[in-house]
């Protein structure tokens, strides 16, 4: 595995890789969810590139940038063992040199839920991913379903800016009790970790209510809100359109159950799609494969 540190060297070496090239962006502290993305990229491409970069532009002033877990040597060993050909690991000073001022405006899609709680977060995510795509020029970008709003923002960016990259979204990888894998799970104490599985149970209860025919989001969400275990507290639990992230009222498919809960200083994000008839998952299905009625909502 070759490790490069600058955009110029990343571009030069990436252009020598046999195509197609799959790319997995990460902030490091890798877990099985990241590695599942790498494994899928390995299956579907001739070459695989990855990045490790803890992006300060997507952290707010009171967030955990300095404390975000970092394990570079271990991460390199894991990526090499899983068949990554090229790792791009730039320094902050190379990504954001003096007088850097550009940023991508992600529009209304990035203003609700996580965008409202973390102003500037999605602009930071979109800007850094755009820079990574320009440096590596991959055939396909591999993202995880867990960060549903982020995935929607990046899909929209690639579409709107005519980027020559496919976006592939892989299903969330979960622990045996349903907790979605996240690098921040290491911050949970034993009590919080035990309670965290109730987020998934709450989302499943909301989905079950909709599956049973409930179209009033208030009643459907009530079935899940009561299931969150202490000491966790809801930030939000909502039913939203997977393309616009506007709350669904009445509930119609496709939609997703969107959740965020606080465990002390840790925020846990998750989601559960409610598929279209036939089991079509609106988060992992490429837009051109969605039914026409759904495609019109993202055009």
N, C-alpha and C positions, 0 to 999 in steps of 0.2 A: 504494500500500500504506500503510495506516494503522499507526502504531507506538504502542502504549500501554504504560504502565509500572505501572499499579496494577490490582488486582483489580476495583475498582469501574468504572473506565473500560473495562477489558476486557469486563466483563459488559454494560455499557450499549451499547457499539458492536457487540459480537457479536450482541446481540438485534436489531439493525437489519439484519444481513446476510440476504439471501435464503437460504432453506433448500432442500435440506439443506446442512449445513456439515461439511466434512471437516477434521480437525485433526491436525497433525503436530508432536509435541513433540520438541525437540532441545536439546542442550547447545552448539550452535554448532559452529564449525570444520567447516562443511558439506562433504560429499563427494557423489559420484554416488549413493550409497545413499540419503542423505537426499532428494536431489532426485528420485529415482525414486518415493519415497513421496509427495512433493508432486505430482508429475505424475499419479500414480494418483488422489490425492485430487481433483485438478483435473478429471480425466475423469469421476469418479463423483459429483461434487457441483456445486451451483450456486456455492457460496462455499468458500473455503479459508482456514483460520487456521493459524498456526504459532506456536511459542514458542521463544525462546532463553533458557536459564537453566542455568548451571552450578551444580548443586544440591549445596551442601556437606553436606547431610544424608545423602547416599549415599556419601560418601567417608570412609574410615577415617583415623585420626590420622597414619598413616605413608604415606598414598596421595598421589596427585599433584594434589590440588585446585588448589593455587596454580600449578602448572605446566601444568595442562590447557590445550590450545591455545585461544586466543580470537582471533576475527577478525570482530568485529561488523559493521564497515562492509562488508566483502566479503560476509558472509552476507546482509546486508540487500539488497544488489544482486542476489544470486543468487535470493533468495526473491521479490523483486519481479519479476524477469525470468521466473520460473516461475509467475506468476499468483497469488501469495498476496495475499489481500485485507486480512488483519489479522495483525499480528505483535505478540505479547505478550512483552515483554522486561522483567520486573520486576527490581528490585534485591533483593539478599539481605535487606535490612532490611524490605522490604515483604512478602516471603514469610514471613520468620521474625522478626516483631517481638519486642521484649522480652517475656519471660515466656511465649513460645511453648512449649508442652509436649506437644501432641497428636501422635500417631503411629499409623499403621495396623499392626496385628499381622497379618502375612501367613500365619501358621500354619506347619504342617510343610512345605509346599511351598517355603518360603524358608529352610529350615535345612540343606539339603544342598548340595554342590558350591559354587557361588558364595556361597551363604548361610553355609556353614561357613567358607569362607576369608575372608569379609568380613562379620563380624557387624554386623547393623544395616543392611546395604546395601539389602536389599529393602524394609525398613520405610521407608527414606528414599526409595526409588524410588516406592513405592506412595503415600506421603504427598504427595509433590510432584505426582504425576500426578493424584491426587484433587483437589488444590487447583486445578490447571490446568483440569480438567474442570468443576469448580464455577464457575470464573471465565468460561469460554468456552461452556459448555453445547453442545458440538458434537453433531451427529448421529452421526458416526463418528470413532473414534480409529484412526489409522494407525500401525502398528508394524512393525519389521523382524524377520525370522525369525532373524537372526544371534544376537541375545540371547535364546535360546530360553527359558531359565528365567525371565528377566524378563518375557517375553511371557506365559508361563503364569501368573505371579504377577498380572499386571495383568488378564488375562482373568478370573481367579478373583475379584479384587477387584470388578470391574465386575459380575460375576454375583452375588456374595454380598451386595453392598451395594445391589443393585437400581438401579444407575445407568442412566439413560436414554440410553446411548451404545452403539452397535455397535462391536465391536473387529474391525479388518481387519488381517490379517497378510500382509505381502508377502514374497516369496522374497528370500533373500540376494543382494546384488549383489557380484560378484567381479571381481578383476583377471583378465587373460588367463591367468595361471598358476594361478588358483584361490584366491588369497588373498582372504579376505573383507574388504571395505572397512571401515575403522574410522578414526576421527579420531586414534587413537593410533598408527597406522602411520607417521606422520611422525617418530616417535621412533626408528625402526629404522635402524641403520647399514646399509651396503651388504651386509655378510656376513649379518646377521640377516634383511634383507629377502629375500635370495636363498633362505635356508633356510626362511623362513616358508611358502613354497608347499608344503612337505612336510607341513604339517598337513592340508591338503585331500587330498593323496595318501594319507596314513595313514587318514583317515576313509573314503575310497573303498575301500581295501583291506579294512577291517572290514565295510563294507556288502557288498562282493563275497563275502566269506566267508559272510555271512548269506544272501545271495541264492542261494548254492550249496547251502544247506541246513544250515549249521552252527547249532546251537542252544545250544552251550556258549559262554557269553560269554568265558571265559578263552581259548579257542582262537581265537575270532573277533578278539578284541582283540589277541592276540599278532601277528596278521598286520599290524596297523597300528603297534604300538608301535615296532617295529624300523625304521620308515621315517622317523622324525623326524630331521632333519639337524642337526648341530651348527652353531652353539653353542646352539640351542634345547634346552630340557629340558621334559619332560612335567610338568605339574601333575596333570592327570588325563586319561584317555581311557576312556570308559565307554559302555555300552549301557543306555539308561534308558527307562522308560515316559514318553511325552510329556506325560501329564496329571498324574502324581504325582511324577515324577523319582526314583522308586525304581528301583534297578538291576534290569535284566531277567535273571532266572536261573530257568528257561531263557529264551532269547530267543524272544519272540513279537511279532507285529506287532499294531498299529503300535508302533514304537520309534524312537529316534533315537540316532545316534552323537554323543556330547557330548564336546567337546575343549577343553582349556585348556593352553597352553604358555607358558613363560617365555622371553623374549628379553632378557637383561639385566634391566633394571628394568621392562620392558614385558610385560604379560600379554595374550596373544592368545586370544580366545574364538571358537569356531566350533561348528557342528553340521551333521549331515547326516541328514535323515529317511529312514527305511525305510518306504515307504508301504504302505498296505493294498492288497489285490488290486484291480486296476483303476486303480492309480496315485493313490489318494486320499492326499494329503499331510496328516498329522495336525496339522501346525503351522499351515498356511495355510488349512485348511478350517474354515469356521464350525462350531462344535459341533453345531448343529441339522442340519447336512448330513452328519454322520458316521453310519456304520452304528450300529444300536441297540447292538450289543455294545461298541462303543467309547464311546458316550454314557454307558453305565452306569458307566464308570470315572471320569467327571468330574462325576457328579451327586451 
